[in-house]
């Protein structure tokens, strides 16, 4: 349980750091940081349901997108403000590092295996975002028409 709390705090702080780096200020800073905690929390919760990392990343990115889109409407700001900072904990940096390490050692089998996994994780993040965004944009366009 302690590890989970540390991971969630780290996700929040990492998102906070990137939100500051991207010049997010005022009433947008804390919600943007909470997006990182939310995305990593969903990722961890999905671990109770499945051991498939790509599926966990997909659902976490989809949940983050819903959060970002709802906040964007409430705070009247682009969803990207919340989406970028909230995605930071999901970035597969460790997997990419291990992939490049295999490449530098000349381990072609490890490079291929880990490279495919890294691409799957990145694709799952993009897929989760792309899965949810059209739902909000189609709904918004239908609400504008008489």
DAFEN-V178514 format. One line per field, one symbol per residue. ss: DSSP state (@ for helix, = for strand, . for the rest). burial: # if it has 24 or more other ideal C-beta (glycine too) atoms within 12 Angstrom, else .. A space follows every 50 residues. Layout:
ss = ???
burial = ???
This chain:
ss = .@@@@@@@@@@@@@@@@@@@@....@@@@@@@@@@@@@@@@@@@@@.... ..@@@@@@@@@@@@@@@@@@@@@@@....@@@@@@@@@@@..@@@@@@@@ @@@@@..@@@@@@@@@@@@@@@@@@@@@@@@@@@@@@@@@@@@@..
burial = .......#..##.###.##..#.#...#################.#.... ..####################......##############..#...#. .............##.##.###.###.##.###..#..........
